[in-house]
Amino acid sequence: MIHVERIWTENVYTAEGRVLHEAADKPHAETRRGVRTVTAMPLSNAELGITGIADVVEFHRLEGEHVEHAYPVEYKRGRPKAHRADEVQLCAQALCLEFMLKQTVGEGALFYGKTRRRCIVPFDLELRVLTVSVIDCVHKLLHAGRTPAASYESRRCDSCSLIDDCQPRVMSRHASVKNWFDSQLEG
């Protein structure tokens, strides 16, 4: 809805997320204890057709090496989730860093505001394949210019800022207007 229909609505959760991101969204670089930290780093991968901005990329120099190794860190306001969307987002950042820096990025971290903990995410083959698959699906959706059909998913939908625009309860329960109209003409 955001990218195809250009609809955005803010709620308490998106506002909290925005506030949490304000510090990380200001471009900045610093070095502490041998780790260079860059915030709001622009990312891209021309082969996959993706761009974005990383919350934080840490550059670690391993002992005896001259090359810094990129380590993306994504900040989330809530808790770890049962689905893999956050991991896919972080892996997409890693794929951009690999393209840009010509180096392998083996893992990154998700930092969740509610738990105040980092969750380490290894970028294994399974996650990489899933991430590329999601990127391909999103490209197809954007190219088609059609928003996918809504389906109501209880708590996930109830906390979404777009619930009033999306109307998942109504849209997932009823057939299309065209089908309804056609059925009325037949009867």
HELIX and SHEET records of a PDB file:
HELIX    1   1 VAL A   12  ALA A   24  1                                  13    
HELIX    2   2 ALA A   85  LEU A  101  1                                  17    
HELIX    3   3 LEU A  125  ALA A  144  1                                  20    
HELIX    4   4 SER A  154  ASP A  158  1                                   5    
HELIX    5   5 ILE A  163  CYS A  166  1                                   4    
HELIX    6   6 PRO A  168  ARG A  173  1                                   6    
HELIX    7   7 VAL A  177  GLU A  186  1                                  10    
SHEET    1   A 6 HIS A  28  ARG A  32  0                                        
SHEET    2   A 6 VAL A  35  ASN A  45 -1                                        
SHEET    3   A 6 ILE A  50  ARG A  61 -1                                        
SHEET    4   A 6 GLU A  68  LYS A  76 -1                                        
SHEET    5   A 6 GLU A 107  TYR A 112  1                                        
SHEET    6   A 6 ARG A 117  PRO A 122 -1                                        
END                                                                             
